[in-house]
Amino acid sequence: MMALFVPFRVFCGHIPMTQDTHISLAHGNGGRRMRELIDAVFARHLGNPDLDTAADAVFISVGTGEIVITTDGFTVQPLVFPGGDIGSLAIHGTANDLAVAGATPVYFTLSAFIEEGFAIDRLEAIVASMAKAAREIDARVVAADTKVLRRGEGGGIYFAMTGIGARPPGMRLGMGNIKEGDAILVSGPVGDHGIAVLLAREEFGLQGDLESDTAHVLPITHALLPLPGLRFMRDPTRGGFATVAHEICRGTGLGIRLRQSAIPVRDSVRTVCEILGYDPLYLACEARVVIVVAPDEADAALAICRATEGGREAARIGTIGNMSRRGALQQVIVETELGGKRILEELEDDPLPRIC
């Protein structure tokens, strides 16, 4: 483990850059080349002007609020895609998990798993993107670790992140707050990230200019927190909106009714899904929030989202409601545009190769 509280001279170019152009197993052996890689790439972009990289642990303070912690892993191919890369994705994904819990991200820790032969200039560009995404929310990567995998044993680079945030004392958002009749909102179109990554792979001969929605959702979550009727928030990443809907059903014992015509989906996403037979409700999003709010505050929540960066295409899409017999499996029912109904089944297999 390296603590990224490092002397200011790291940022001023006084530590010599490694002369290597690609990652070798020696960069993971704990010796000079690993130290040079840490100083020249990771500490130079992510470090802080306080202590040194020799420390194995650091003290952090999050003020007077409650501490919230999350952890996640990130693997995506290609590593760079329209609208983002694995570096920004790792920060956005970790920060957003804290944001939907009502917290403000403060600190991150990072584990980087790098494949032998990976180009150091590519690594530096990705780490720089990660640092930029952290700076955008005034958060810091305070500790990190690197491991080098043998050539052929990895996908270039993987990241494991831990996020630490602070939230006001006494704030309680969760499924236990959800009640029958509550409204369900989504902060923007679904499926953008999944289809953008799919198109970037060029596996199906399809092309398009769709970009991933990867971004911070903090502006939306912060704007919604003052609503007394706010029950629950979740970011629909892997498994998409459908997975979040089924988590709500299992957690509350209640069903869900959705209006298909109200669910925002971009035309380009809809077209690709129709060609390949995918359902956009199962595709990953990276900057969307599923919101459950008291019915008498649904209009206010919608107005807040639409007035906030990243939420201008928000929509009210459904209702929490118990629609099954007592003791029967709770269901997610989608009311189709033709007036019919279909059951949105729980995801069992990946609809796409892994994209987050």
N, C-alpha and C positions, 0 to 999 in steps of 0.2 A: 504493500500500500504506500502511495506517496501522498503527502499532504501538500496541497497546492497553495499554501501560504509561502511565497518565495520572495527573495530579496528583489528590490526594484531593479537592480542591474540586469536581471534576466530580460526585462522588457526593453532595455536600452542597447541591446546587441552586444554586450560584453561577454556573454557566454558563446563560444564558437559553435557555429552550426555543424551538424554532422556532415561529413563528406559523402556518406552513403546515399545512393539514389533509390534503393529498394530495401524492404524489410528482410532481414535474415534471422535465423534462429538465435544468433548471438545477441540480437536486440531484446531477447527475453530471458537472458541467462543471469541477470542480476548484476552484471559487471559494468565496465566503462561504457560500452556501446548502448546499453539500456539507459544508463544515466544521461548520456548525451542526447539520446532520442527524447527522453522526458524533458530535459531542459530546452532543447532546440525546438520542439514541436508543442508538446502538451503544456508545459509551464509557461512558455512564451505567450501562448494565446489565452490560457485559462487561469494562470496563476494570480496571486494577490501579493501586494507589497508589504508583507508582514513577517513571515518566518521563512523556513527553508524546506526544501524537498526531502530532507533526510528524516523528517518526523513521520511516525507511523500513525499518529492520531492528532486531532486538533480539537480545540474547544470552540463551540459555536454558541451564539446567543440569539434567541428569537424574540426578545422583548418580553412583554407581559402577556401575550396571547397564548392560547393553547397550541401545543406542537402537533402537527399532522405529518405523517410520514408515508411514503409510497415507494414502490420499487417496480421496475419493468425492464424487459429486454427488447432489443431492436435489431431486426434483421430484415433487409429488403433488397431486392434485385430489380432493376439496377440500383447501385448505390446513390447515383444522382439521377433525378427524374424531374420532369417539368414542374416547377414550383417549389422544389426543395431537394434535400439530400438526407442521408441517414444521420448526419450530424444535427441539423436543425430539427429533424423528426424526433430524435431522442430527447432533446430539450423540450420541444412542444408537447410531446406525449406525456412526459413525466410532469411537467408543469400543469398541464390540463387536468391530470388526475387529482392534483392538489386543488386546483381552482374549483372543480365541481363539488368538492367537499367543503367549499366555503373558505379555503385557505389562500394565503398569498405566498407563492414560492419564495424561499429565501436562499437555501443552499442545495447543491447537488453533489453526489459522489458518482464517480464513473469507473467502470471496468471496461477496458478495451481489449478485444480479442482480435489480433491482427494475423493474417496469413502470411507465411514466408513468401517473399517475392513481391509483396504489395509495394507499389511505388510511394516513396516518402512524400513527393510533391502532391500526390492525390490525398494522402493521409493528412498533410498539413491543410489543404483546402477544406477538407471535411471538418477538421478540428476548429479551423477558423470560423466556419459556418456555425458550428456548435456554440462557440464563444459569442458570436454576434447575437444568436437567439437568446442566450442567457442575459446578455447586456440589455436587451430590449425590455426585460422585465426587472432589471436591477437585481438579478440573482447571481450567485457565484458558484462555480465548481470548486469545492474546497478540498477534495481528496480524490485520488484516482489510482488505478492499478492497470498495468499492461501485461498481457500474455501474448506470446507469439506461437501460433499453430504451424505445424509442418505444412509444406506446400501440398495442396490438394485436400487438406482436412478442414478447410473453412470456406466461407463465401466472400473472401476479401477482408471484410472487417465486420465484427459484431460489437454492439455496445450493451452493457447492463448499467442501468441508472438507478440511483436512489434519490428521492426528492424529499426535502424537509421544508415545511411551511408553517406559518402561524395564522391563526384565525381568532376572532374575538371570543372571549370566554363565554361559555353557555350556548354557543351556536350548535344546533342539532339539525342537520339535514339527513334524511335517510328514508328507506322504504317504510319504516315503522310509522312515519307521519302520513303516508298516503291513505286517502279515504275514497270510498265509492262516490262517483260523481266528479272527482277532480279532473281538470283539463290537462291534456298532453300537448306540449309544443315542441317544435324542433327549430333550432336557430338558423337553419339554412338548408340548401339542397343537399341531398344524401347521395353517396356513391362516388363523389368526385375523386377522392384519393385512390380508391380501388381501380377505377377505370384509367386514370392518368398513369398509374404504374403499369397497368396491363398494356396500354398503348406504347409506353416507353420500351417495353420488351420486344416489340415488333414480332411477336410470335404468331399472330393471326393475319398478317398482311394488312392490318388496319392502321390508319394514321389519323391524327387529329391534333388540335392545339389546346386541348383541355389541360389545365394545370391542377395539381394536387391542392387541396384546401388546407394543407398543413400550416398552422399558425397558432398563436396563443388565443385562448378563449377568455382570458382574464377580464377584458373590457366588459364582456357580457355577464360573466358571473358576478363581478363586483357591482354592476348596475342592478342586478336582480336581488342581491342579498337583503336590501332594506324591506322587501315585500314581506309582510307578516304571514301571508298565505303561501309562501314558497315552501314546498314539501321536499323536493328531491331534484338533483341534477346528476347527469351522467354523460360522459363523452362516448359516443358509439364508435369505437375503433374496431378492433378485430371482431368479426361477426356482425358488424353493422347495427342498424337500428333494431332489426328483428331480435338480435340477441339481448339487447337492453330490455325490450318489451317482455321477453320471456323471463328475464331476471325479475322484473317487477311482478309478473304473475306468480312466480314461485315465492317471492318474498312477502307478498301481501295476501295470497289466496283469492285474489280478484282477477277478473278477466279484463280485457282491453278491447275497445271498439275504435277502429281507425277508418278514416275516410280517404280512400285512395286518391280522389281528385284533389284533396287538400295537401298531400305530401309533396313537397317541392323536389323535383328531379330535373336536372338540366336535359335539354333535348339531346345533346351529344351523348350523355350517359344513357339515356333511354334507348337511343338508337343502337349503341354497342350492345346493350343488354338484350335487345330484341334479336340482334344478329347472332349472338353467342348463347342465348338462352339463359341469361342470368337475371336475377331479381335484384334491383338496386337496394332493396331493404336489407339485404345480407352483406352489402359491400362496405368496406371500411371507410370511415370518415376520420379526419384528423383535426378539424377545427369546428366541430359541431357540438351542440349541447342539447340533450333531451331534457326537457323541463316538465315537472309535474307541479301544478299550482292549484290552489283553491279555485273553484269555478267563478266566484265573484271577483277574482283578481286576474282572470285569464286575459282579459282585454288590456289591462294595465301592463301585464308581463309582456304581451305581444308588442305593445307600443314601445316599451323600454328596449326590447331586442331590436326592433326596426330602427330605433334612433341611435343605436350603438354600433361601433365599428365591428364588422363581422356578422352582424345580425339583421341586415337590411332585408333579407329574403326569408325571414322567420315566418312560421305559419303555425296556426292551431290545427292539429291534425287528428285529435281523437279524445276519448273519454275513458276514465277508469270505471269499469262496471262489471258486476258479477252476473255472468250470462249463462252459467252452467248449473246443473243440478247440484244439490248439496253433496259434498264429498267427491264430486267428479273433477277431472282434470280441468284446470282453468285454461282458457284459450285466448288467443289473439285473433280477433275477427276483423277482416278488412272488407268494408263495404265498397264494392266495385263501382266504376263509373256507369255501368249499365244497370245498376240497381240490384245486383246480386251480392252474394257474400262468399268469401273464401277464408279458409283457416290458414293463418301464417304459421307454418310448422317451425319447430325449433331446429336450428342448424345442426346437422349431424356430420357432414363432410365439408371440407374447405371448398367453396364454390370456385376459388381461384388458387393458383400457387400462392404460398405465403407472401404477404405483402407488407407486414408490419411486425 
